[in-house]
Amino acid sequence: MSQGELSFRPGAPARTGPNVLSVSDLVRLAHQTLDARVGLVWVEGEVSNLRVGAAGHAFFTLKDDDAMLPVAMWRSTMERLQFRIQDGQSLRVAGRVGIFAKQGRFQLYADRAEPAGLGARMLELEQRKAKLAALGLFATARKRPLPRWPTTVGIITSAHGAALHDILRVAQRRCPTQFVLAAAVVQGDEAPRSLCRALQRLGAWPGIEVIIIGRGGGSTEDLWAFNDERLAHAIAACPVPVVSAVGHEVDITICDLVADLRAATPSQAAELVVPDRAVALHRLDSLARRLGPAVLRHVLDRRSRLEHATFRLGVATRGQTARARAVLAQGERALALQHPRARIARDRRRLAAALVALTAEGRAFAPPRRQQVASLSERLQHAAAKLVPSRRARLRALTERLLARGHHLAERPRLRLARAAAALHALSPLAVLERGYAVVTTAAGRVLTDAREVEATETIHLRLRRGRLAAVVLHRVPDPEDPIPS
């Protein structure tokens, strides 16, 4: 077919002249042709050049030994994946091939993806383990010890499985213990939800001290429910210790890693949780046999130490007593010296001696001192006889001057005081009343200055110089100054 006969529709009539397409038309035509001819396809290869954009879309390349294929995976597809895509990973991708018009690039638009080689489940398991380990759920520091003698033990397993019978058989042989069974589905899609509900019920059950969760052996698919992330978080949040007994010794699940203790089998879990009564009784008998001689040795040792301490205490007590007695005797002597009777007797002796010495000294000292006192007395009387008349005359002169000056100084204030008293008496209402005037008030106490303010038969009060009067108005006498009514 020549260029002029180019057609993408089978059976289309030939057109004359060249058929020129735009770049976008050609790219769109190629994209539609690939989508129609190839459709949904699965491609397997190694991941390289992985890049996740800000919007959450992933772009990478699938390659093998001979070719490379660009792949675009939208954010919604990325969020549905149960694992994380990494460079170097062998990946199986399902999608539709097409052409990215902006760059004219052939690429695969992925709708689904799953790991290849290792297997989707195992890769998902490894990535889940890494995530939970980063959250600290596998840390040894958060593991709790089991109770030594639990009275009530919870069991989470199938009600009809062999694991339940193995646990009960071993526990019955070791030590009868009370068990609470929370039956759960241990296999299939509903198993994780059922196990979580059973764990929550037993965690809230009063008296439960430890919980055993597990089942018998099986394939990886059979045990997959115990790798669920929800179950791992439920075990970590359980308020009592959890013992995991899943499968056989070679089977290790996430439940085993999160639990406070892992048992290789359900039977071993019963041995770890339930103590062996026979061993405990044997140990108790052994301790009882050893207790008697140990107590005897302890009593003898204590008695010996007590006797030695008693001897040392006696020696120390005798020495302390002797020293205390000496100190007490010294204190008694000092106290006797300080007693009031002793002090009074000592002071009396000192006073008698002082009196004797004073009497002797007075007898030797009295005659010259007596003569000296007589001479001084004569001189004092003679000086007083001269001094008293002159001083008395001076005192009389000063008194006369003081009286004369006092009368002169008090005369002017006395006149001012008299004038002020006269003016005050003139202004006093009592002085006005003394001249025969009275103060007239109404019954309410209001002073009357106008006869028109009262009516006939109204009671009025009069204040005189001495006493008060109450009067009744008979009639009002007209005043010449009153205005004449029109």
Secondary structure, DSSP 8 states (H G I E B T S, - for coil): --GGG--SSTT----SS-----HHHHHHHHHHHHHHHT-EEEEEEEEEEEEE-TTS-EEEEEE-SS-EEEEEE-HHHHHH-SS---TT-EEEEEEEEEEETTTTEEEEEEEEEEE-SS-HHHHHHHHHHHHHHHTTTT-GGG-----SS-SEEEEEE-TTSHHHHHHHHHHHHH---EEEEEE---SSTTHHHHHHHHHHHHHHSTT--EEEEEE----TTTTGGGG-HHHHHHHHH-SS-EEEEESSTT---HHHHHSSEE-SSHHHHHHHHS--HHHHHHHHHHHHHHHHHHHHHHHHHHHHHHHHHHHHHHHHHHHHHHHHHHHHHHHHHHHHHTSHHHHHHHHHHHHHHHHHHHHHHHHHHHHHHHHHHHHHHHHHHHHHHHHHHHHHHHHHHHHHHHHHHHHHHHHHHHHHHHHHHHHHHHH-HHHHHHTT--EEEETTS-B---GGGS-TT-EEEEE-SSSEEEEE-------TTS----
